[in-house]
Amino acid sequence: MRGSDSGGALLERRMSRRFQVYMIGEGVLVGIVGGAIVTLYRYVLSGSESLLRVFVGVVREQPVLIAAWVVCALLLCVLTCKLLVWEPYTQGSGIPQVDAEVMGQLDMPWWRVTLAKFIEGTLCCLGGLSLGREGPSVQLGAMGGKAVSKIIGRGRGEERLLVTCGAAAGMSAAFSAPLTGVLFAIEEIHKEFTAPLIISVMASAVSSDFIASQVLGLQPVLKFPLAQSLPHACYLYVIALGVLCGLLGAAHNRGMFLASERLYARVDRFLPYARLVVPFAASAVLVFFAPQFTCGGEEILKLLESPQALAVAAVAFLLVGKYLATTLAFASGAPGGTLFPLCVMGALCGYLFATVSSHALGLPQEFLPNFVVLGVAGLFASVVRAPVTAVVLAFELTGSLEALLSVSVVSVLSYVTANLTGVDPLYEHLLG
């Protein structure tokens, strides 16, 4: 009997090892499929934003074309709404839907979601809505994982693992940051740490990043090189920024929830048209008068990367304006994400904090890039409540382990502070 038990345990270990090998191969396959979809999505969105800037420039020089632009914006809104009616699971960023899919609460039609989300994201980008591509990329990658599962005939349990792999592939290709994709999929999507899952998710994220880097280049979407590491004498500033990011992250979520559940909820007829027309109309105006607030936020990042220092009032204006534009778009249920605008707002928070501290308290100016990265990690950790992912994201943004301690301090403090406010994490609230 004892020998039989020993043999059964040995067989179980061998099956477990074989299962892990299978999952690595399937993870690579999901990474290739998800990475290809998201890479194409990024390429199309980049072209759409460039086309929008060119079209706006032409309209500026020929005001008679303003009527044509109004018609175009209205048409983009109508097409987006028709797709949302056709496939409702594409509403919003898509991350809560992926959470529900992994939990077994949803069974999304992968091909309808993929097709609709891809086109909707492109239409919203052409309209100039202040939305990110990372949330949709997670959903697109997850649906790539589900497609692979259906094609190779896997059961529902293994399908959920492959959906998680696809989510990691989507995040990896969206940020060009494979470790961030791994941690986000495990910490935010699956919320379980098991050996087969981690190995397969890593295989998926790495293969996805390889596909994206072959087409779009090796540089990450956000790149903030640090000139020097932060000395311990500056860690009082780090602690203060962590608490500030926690409070701002809670305020960010509270504002999002109020806008969606108090303001847009009052619009209960002619849905989704009556809601989405608001951000499309606002963006049609902003592209002319405040283009920095439109699309993901690349225009703001260019300003932050400029060698010329920005005034405190200008940074505060950019931060408030970007938040309002993003809230107006995201709370309406428009098919787009908030992660890239969130990172831009985090960079602005860090820049603003460092600039004020430099003028008022004598913080050396050369550490400003460090606090920009700390702001990204801190706001990400407080809004999403994924501090480990925030730390890894900051590492991949800087390419330096020297900032690991300061980033960890900011992320943990921000996470704790946001939790103490009693405000829900963004995606968990949306899932509920």
BELCOR-V549869 format. One record per backbone hydrogen bond with DSSP energy under -0.5 kcal/mol. CO is the residue of the C=O (numbers start at 1). NH is the residue of the N-H. If there is no record, write none. Layout:
co: {CO | CO}
nh: {NH | NH}
This chain:
co: {1 | 2 | 3 | 4 | 5 | 6 | 7 | 8 | 9 | 10 | 11 | 12 | 13 | 14 | 15 | 16 | 17 | 18 | 19 | 20 | 21 | 22 | 23 | 24 | 25 | 26 | 27 | 28 | 29 | 30 | 31 | 32 | 33 | 34 | 35 | 36 | 37 | 38 | 39 | 40 | 41 | 42 | 43 | 44 | 45 | 46 | 47 | 48 | 49 | 50 | 51 | 52 | 53 | 54 | 55 | 56 | 57 | 58 | 62 | 63 | 65 | 66 | 67 | 68 | 69 | 70 | 71 | 72 | 73 | 74 | 75 | 76 | 77 | 78 | 79 | 80 | 81 | 82 | 83 | 87 | 88 | 94 | 95 | 96 | 97 | 98 | 99 | 100 | 100 | 101 | 108 | 109 | 110 | 111 | 112 | 113 | 114 | 115 | 116 | 117 | 118 | 119 | 120 | 121 | 122 | 123 | 124 | 124 | 125 | 128 | 129 | 132 | 133 | 134 | 135 | 136 | 137 | 138 | 139 | 140 | 141 | 142 | 143 | 144 | 145 | 146 | 147 | 148 | 149 | 149 | 155 | 156 | 157 | 158 | 159 | 160 | 161 | 162 | 163 | 164 | 165 | 166 | 167 | 168 | 169 | 170 | 171 | 172 | 172 | 175 | 177 | 178 | 179 | 180 | 181 | 182 | 183 | 184 | 184 | 185 | 186 | 192 | 194 | 195 | 196 | 197 | 198 | 199 | 200 | 201 | 202 | 203 | 204 | 205 | 206 | 207 | 208 | 209 | 210 | 211 | 212 | 213 | 231 | 232 | 234 | 234 | 235 | 236 | 237 | 238 | 239 | 240 | 241 | 242 | 243 | 244 | 245 | 246 | 247 | 248 | 249 | 250 | 251 | 252 | 253 | 254 | 255 | 256 | 257 | 258 | 258 | 259 | 263 | 264 | 266 | 270 | 272 | 272 | 273 | 275 | 275 | 276 | 277 | 278 | 279 | 280 | 281 | 282 | 282 | 283 | 285 | 285 | 286 | 290 | 291 | 297 | 298 | 299 | 300 | 301 | 302 | 303 | 311 | 312 | 313 | 314 | 315 | 316 | 317 | 318 | 319 | 320 | 321 | 322 | 323 | 324 | 325 | 326 | 327 | 329 | 329 | 330 | 333 | 334 | 337 | 338 | 339 | 340 | 341 | 342 | 343 | 344 | 345 | 346 | 347 | 348 | 349 | 350 | 351 | 352 | 353 | 354 | 355 | 356 | 357 | 357 | 357 | 358 | 364 | 365 | 367 | 368 | 369 | 370 | 371 | 372 | 373 | 374 | 375 | 376 | 377 | 378 | 379 | 380 | 380 | 381 | 383 | 386 | 387 | 388 | 389 | 390 | 391 | 392 | 393 | 394 | 395 | 395 | 397 | 400 | 401 | 403 | 404 | 405 | 406 | 407 | 408 | 409 | 410 | 411 | 412 | 413 | 414 | 415 | 416 | 417 | 418 | 419 | 425 | 426 | 427 | 428}
nh: {5 | 6 | 7 | 8 | 9 | 10 | 11 | 12 | 13 | 14 | 15 | 16 | 17 | 18 | 19 | 20 | 21 | 22 | 23 | 24 | 25 | 26 | 27 | 28 | 29 | 30 | 31 | 32 | 33 | 34 | 35 | 36 | 37 | 38 | 39 | 40 | 41 | 42 | 43 | 44 | 45 | 46 | 47 | 48 | 49 | 50 | 51 | 52 | 53 | 54 | 55 | 56 | 57 | 58 | 59 | 60 | 61 | 62 | 65 | 66 | 69 | 70 | 71 | 72 | 73 | 74 | 75 | 76 | 77 | 78 | 79 | 80 | 81 | 82 | 83 | 84 | 85 | 86 | 87 | 90 | 91 | 98 | 99 | 100 | 101 | 102 | 103 | 105 | 106 | 104 | 110 | 113 | 114 | 115 | 116 | 117 | 118 | 119 | 120 | 121 | 122 | 123 | 124 | 125 | 126 | 127 | 128 | 129 | 128 | 295 | 131 | 337 | 137 | 138 | 139 | 140 | 141 | 142 | 143 | 144 | 145 | 146 | 147 | 148 | 149 | 150 | 151 | 152 | 153 | 154 | 159 | 160 | 161 | 162 | 163 | 164 | 165 | 166 | 167 | 168 | 169 | 170 | 171 | 172 | 173 | 174 | 175 | 176 | 177 | 221 | 181 | 182 | 183 | 184 | 185 | 186 | 187 | 188 | 189 | 190 | 191 | 194 | 198 | 199 | 200 | 201 | 202 | 203 | 204 | 205 | 206 | 207 | 208 | 209 | 210 | 211 | 212 | 213 | 214 | 215 | 216 | 217 | 234 | 235 | 237 | 238 | 239 | 240 | 241 | 242 | 243 | 244 | 245 | 246 | 247 | 248 | 249 | 250 | 251 | 252 | 253 | 254 | 255 | 256 | 257 | 258 | 259 | 260 | 261 | 262 | 263 | 264 | 266 | 267 | 268 | 274 | 275 | 276 | 277 | 278 | 279 | 280 | 281 | 282 | 283 | 284 | 285 | 285 | 286 | 287 | 288 | 289 | 290 | 293 | 294 | 301 | 302 | 303 | 304 | 305 | 306 | 306 | 315 | 316 | 317 | 318 | 319 | 320 | 321 | 322 | 323 | 324 | 325 | 326 | 327 | 328 | 329 | 330 | 331 | 332 | 334 | 333 | 92 | 336 | 132 | 342 | 343 | 344 | 345 | 346 | 347 | 348 | 349 | 350 | 351 | 352 | 353 | 354 | 355 | 356 | 357 | 358 | 359 | 360 | 361 | 362 | 363 | 362 | 367 | 368 | 371 | 372 | 373 | 374 | 375 | 376 | 377 | 378 | 379 | 380 | 381 | 382 | 383 | 384 | 385 | 385 | 426 | 390 | 391 | 392 | 393 | 394 | 395 | 396 | 397 | 398 | 399 | 400 | 224 | 403 | 404 | 407 | 408 | 409 | 410 | 411 | 412 | 413 | 414 | 415 | 416 | 417 | 418 | 419 | 420 | 421 | 423 | 422 | 429 | 430 | 431 | 432}
